[in-house]
Amino acid sequence: MLTSIQKEILQTLVQLYHDSKGRSIKGEEIASKLNRNPGTIRNQMQALRSLGLVKGVPGPRGGYKPTIKAYYELNIPVIEKGVKVPIYKNGREVENLSVLKIEFTSIPHPGECEAVIKVMGDIKKLELGDKIRVGPTPVNKLTIDGIVVGRDDLDNVILLDTESIRSIPKKKVIEVGSQKLITLKPEMDVRTAAKILSENKIDGAPVVSKGKVVGIVTLTDIVNSVAKKKEKCKISEIMSKRVITVEKDTNIYDAINIMTENNIGRLIIVDNGKPVGIVTRTDILTLIAGLKS
């Protein structure tokens, strides 16, 4: 059974080891992090080494590394490199915090249940009453919104009163978007393009020439053109040539990221360069909200 100080030291070693991407951690670093005497850390490290929880690395760049047994002792899953589940507070990611494990007290009523969340990092950055978002998780893209109602600094656990639990379905854009693709031709005038968009009740369409997407026109483009009395212009003159496409087997989580990064609301779906459909932010949000299957 570990003492509270041994557990605190081991937690800090694992955290620093994780943050440094696997380098040896010196006792002075742990002492500085915990605001303790380096001699105390060295003494406790000897005890942890004898328990098989820590191994020493000799040499100028040496120090300490946690063993696999340490992860089991602290009930921390061994995380693959590059995998991180973030925590957001006030819309901003909290630095040097990553979720290791999530357990729910009740699944049938997510609006009433609590989530026990094991965290890597200094959870003192999270105060009782803080509204946070956890996730997305790497496999099922689970996100949890809630309020911190409890915090165990010794075990690095927070208790979250959940407000919403969402998971992005594992679907491809071709399954979610429209495969009835309405296209425009570069030589069309603005008035003709406006009529096509209006008749089909859509607010944008790709411009296709010789089977390839060369641009995209939105209702905003058309309204601006009309305002400038350019309704007789060819749409090749008003279209945006910056077209973002995705292959038909792209998953919708990646599609959301692409839209966000490029500040756009639609993506043209292609199959080996040939346009076969269109997916919008609304299509994806409707799916996530459970309004369509």
Beta strands, then each sheet from edge to edge (+ up, - down):
strand 1: 54-57
strand 2: 63-66
strand 3: 87-89
strand 4: 92-93
strand 5: 98-104
strand 6: 114-120
strand 7: 131-134
strand 8: 142-152
strand 9: 157-167
strand 10: 204-209
strand 11: 212-218
strand 12: 245-247
strand 13: 266-271
strand 14: 274-280
sheet 1: 1+ 2-
sheet 2: 4+ 3- 7+ 8- 9+ 6- 5+
sheet 3: 10+ 11-
sheet 4: 12+ 13+ 14-
end
